[in-house]
């Protein structure tokens, strides 16, 4: 089975590398030639365009930064994809985007499997990220070996659109936890506690979270380098707020968190690291949250 992979950024690059490392026949494309050449060195073929890639392979993976870009790439690849080809989308899309783009693909004889991932770039680099899948069970079974290669766990959530809902839920929780962890660490610092010891105590307590264990370390280092931007956080929080309206669920914490990230974007720019949201509190109080022994990036 020959796979194509379009979109080799912070996340997609690692997912494509995992497919290559597992022995799959992979052709890659990215608008940045340097990213594509990096994967040639790993054993991939390199295509000059998304359309060229789609014409050469059996199935196409994509990992792209917005629904608009996914739609643009889809328009390039659909006309040349082979009969019976599948499109596996690792990007985070809204449910309506998934259903609409899935229908566009189906009209061209291409079946879509949504497969957004969660857990962080560091887990993607190790092939241990979690994959959330929506689509026909037969498609899921067909691509299980590839999903095994890119993720430590994968969950078939149901039909198309199901994975979009759970992915937005997981990201919403992560951003709420991130803001809460910043407040907790600031309480520890202003309360006179050693931050390294406080971080360790929280990790061993009922107040622990995945975000505390991971992004909490980058906050204490001061790098904030989680390889995920304020703009991407606001995109996902926007999806969450939309689901809240659609399903009639008052999302009080998510709403406050969304406003906090809007302030973060205004202060530091949309390209700033999402973990830098904690710096709002540091700047407000003139108190940094630094401690020795924490990494600049997660491994």
N, C-alpha and C positions, 0 to 999 in steps of 0.2 A: 504494500500500500504506500503510495507516494503522497506526502503531505506538502502543502505550501503554507508558509507563515508570513503574514503581512503585518508589520508593526513591531519593531524591535527595540522599543524604549525600555525604561526602567524595569517594567514587568514583562512585557512580551519577549524581550531579549532572553530573559532567563527561561521562560517557558519553551521557546524555540530551542534553546541550548539543551534543555532536558530531553526533548524529543530526539535531537541529534545524538546526544549521549547514550540514549537507550537503543540506538541502532536503526532508527527509522530513516527512510529516504526522505530528506527534507530539502525543499527549495525555499529561499527566503527573499523578501524584498522590504526595503524601507526607503523613505524619501531621503534619508541620510546614507549615502554610499558607505561611509566609514562603519556604520553599524552593521550593514550587510556583509562587508568584507571581514569583519570580526567573526562572523558566523561561518564564512567560507573557511577560515582557519580551523574551525571546529569540525569541518567535514560536510558542510551544506553546499548546495549549488546556489548561485545568486542569479536572480532574474532582474532585468532592467526596468520592469514595470510590474504593477499588480496584474495587469491583463496578461502579460507574458507568462507570469508565474501560473495564473489560473489555467492557462491553456496547456500547461505541461504536467499538471499534477492530478491526482484523483480527488482530493478533498482539500479545502482551504481553511486554515485557522486565521483569525484576525484578532489583534489586540490594539485598540485605537483610543484616543483620548476623549472623544465625544460622539454622540449619536449622529451628528452631522457628518463627521469624517467617516464613520462607519457606512453611512448611506452613500457617500461619494465613492468610497472604495468598492462597495457592493455594485454600484452602477458600472464600474470598470471591469469587474470580474465576471458578472453574471452572463454577459453575452458570449463568453468563450469557455465557460466551465463545461465539462463533459457531461453527457446524459448520466443521471444517477449520482452526480456529485453531491457532496454535502458541504455546508458552510458551518463551521464551528466558531462561535463568537465568544472570545474571552473578555471582551470589553464589558464595562458596567453600563448598561442601558436601562432606561425606564421601561416598564412593562408595555406601554403603548408603542414605544419604539420597537421593541422585540416583536410584537404581534404584527405591526405594520411592515417591518422589514422582512419578517418571516413570510408574510403573504407575497411581497414582491419577489422573493426568492422562489417560492412555490410556483408562481405564475411562469417562471422560467425553467421549471422542472428541477429546482435545487431545493433540497430539504435542509432546514436550519436546526442546529442544536445550540442552545444558549449554554455557555459554560463559564460564567464569571468566576473569579477566584478571590479568596479572602485569606488574610493571615499575615500579609506583609511581604515586601520585596525580598527580605532576608530568607524567608521560607521558600519563596520561588527559586532563589538561587540554589537551594539545597534539594529542590524537587519535592518539597514537603508541604507546599501550600495546599489549601483546601479548595476543591472545585465544586461549585454548585450548579447542577445541571437541570435544564428544562427542555422537554422535547419528547418525541416518540420513543417508547422503550426500545424499539429495534435499533434506532440510531445510537442510543446510549450503549447498547450491547456491542454494536459494531466498533465504537471508538473507545471502549473500556481500556484496551491496552495502551492507547495514547494518553488517556486520562491518568492511568496508573503511572505513566512516565513523568507527567508534569506535576502531579499532586500526591501528597501523602494520603489524603482521604478525598472521596468524592461522593456526593449525595444526589440521587435523582429525586428532585422535588415534585415532579409532575409534568404537566404539559407546558408548552411554550408560555413564557411569562412568569412561571412559578419561581424560577431561579432569580429573576429580577427583583421579585418581592423580598425574598429572604436575603439577598445580597444587600439591598438597601437597608433592611433591618439591622444586619450585622454592622454595617458602616455607621448607621445612626448611633448604635450603642457605643461603638468605638470612639466617636467624637464626643459624646456625652461623658464617657469615662475619661477622655483626655482632659477636658476642662475640669472635671472633678478632681483628677489626680494633681493637676497644677495647684488647685486650691488646698488640697491636703498637704502637699509638700510645702506650700507657703506657710500654712499653719505650723508645721513642724519647725521650719526655719525661724519664724518670728517667735515661736515658743521656746527657742533656745536649744533645740535638739540637734544632735549631729545628723546631717542629712543622709549620710551613707547608712548609718544604723537605723534611722527612721525608715528608709526605703526597704531595708532588709526586714524590719519588723512588719511593715505593711504587707510585704510579699508573703510572710508567714501567717497572715491574719485573715479574718473573715472579710476584710476590706480589700483583699487582693483582686487584681484583674489582669487579663492578658496585656492590656494597654500599660498598666503600671510596670509589669515585668519587662516590657519591650521599650516603648517610647519614654517611659519614666527614666530609663538609663540615659537616653539621648538628651533629655532635658537637663539632667544632672551633669552631663558632660558639657553642655552648652552648644553642641553642634546642631541639635534639633533635626538631624539629617535622616529623615525617614523615607525620603524619595517619594513623597506624596505632597501635592501642593494645596494651598488654600483654595484655589479655584476648583480643584477636583473635590475637595471636601464640601464646598458650597454646592457643587453639582449634585452630589449624593444626598446632601441634606434637603435640597430642593425636591428631589424625587420622594424623599420620606414625607415631607410636608404635603406633597401631592397625594400620596397614599392616605395620609391622615384625613384629608378632605374627602377623598373618594370613599373610604371605608367608615367615615363617621367616628374617627378616634381622635380625641383631643390630645395632641402631642405637646404638652406643656414644656417638658425638659428639652425636647428636640427644638422647639421654637426658640427658647432662650439660647440654646447652643448655636442655632443658625444665626441669631443676632450677634452673638459673640464672634463668630467667624466673619461676619460682615465687617465688624470692627477690626478684626485682625487683617483682613484684606486691605481695608482703608489705611491701616497703619504701616503695613509691611509689603503690600503688593500681592497680587494673585499668584505669583510664582514663588512666593515664600513657602517654606516647609510648613505643613499643617501642624506639626508639633510646636511650631513657634507661637501658636495661639496662647501658650502659657506665658510668653514674654509680655503680653498685655498686662498681666498682673504684676510681673517683675518690674516693668517700667512704671506702672502706677504707684507702686510702693517703694520704688528705688531700692529693691532688694533682689539680688540674683539668687538662683537656686543651683549653685555649683557644689560638687563634691568630687573628691579624688576617687580614681579606680573605676570609672565608667567609660565605655567605648564611645568613639565618635560615630561609628556605624555599627549596626547589628550584623553579626556573622551567621 
